[in-house]
Amino acid sequence: MVYRLLSSTGLEACFTKGLQTIRQVKLHTMTLFALILANLIVMAASAVQTAVGIGFGLIAVPLLALIDIRLIPGPTLFVSLFLALTMTSVGRAAIDRKEMSRIFVGLVIGTVFGGLALAIAPPDYLPVLFGSMILVAVVVSLLGFEVKVSDRNLIASGAAAGMMGTMSGIHGPPLALLYQHEKPDKVRAMIASAFAFGYTISIVALHFTGYFGWVEFKLAIFLFPGLAAGYVLPKLFAGVIPDKSLRTGILVIAGFSALMLIFNG
């Protein structure tokens, strides 16, 4: 009855426009404390990823979602894109172009399916969806079984990363699982290159499904101070924290944060 009344009087379009306006105005309701806290999270996540090649999404996504659900996946992906581009440039000599081409194919396939899944998911279920995806990422990381680097597995890992990354902002675990026994320089370079491509097409997919627009862009800009600080930190504290302890800490933080998202969502 109400829907027919809105449609017949032309108020439906006004109502929809009003909701969009409210969503944009909410950008200004984020407190200074929330912005500072978000930047500290991004700083820690950037420092970890710069040091070990993975970890940004596992740390940043669940914690930023607890501050403001609009910070994921779009703004988080946009910020981490610049970190990935920087790391790709630094480690470009270690990139295997043949392997990367296979990963790119998988990323495109996975991103399409991830974008479609987001397009049909009810907004109220997004915190639970994101939390579940993060838990899957944690479990995959904990399993640690060996995966042979083959054309099929490269494409499959890329597809899993693309779908998971588009839906939650976390691309890393499938790729880390694939390259866990490779040399550190190659791991960082290959994953960073895959991230740079994956983040880009995920952002495009999010834009066309309504999850990355002007509001999300402005939210991303607010996170850049934390990104810059996080990129510098590993150079100052190189070798202070063992990689194994760092990995355990990442998974614990991600797991608890994901559970909070699920039960609070």
Order of alpha helices (4+ residues) and beta strands (2+ residues): alpha-alpha-alpha-alpha-alpha-alpha-alpha-alpha-alpha-alpha-alpha-alpha-alpha
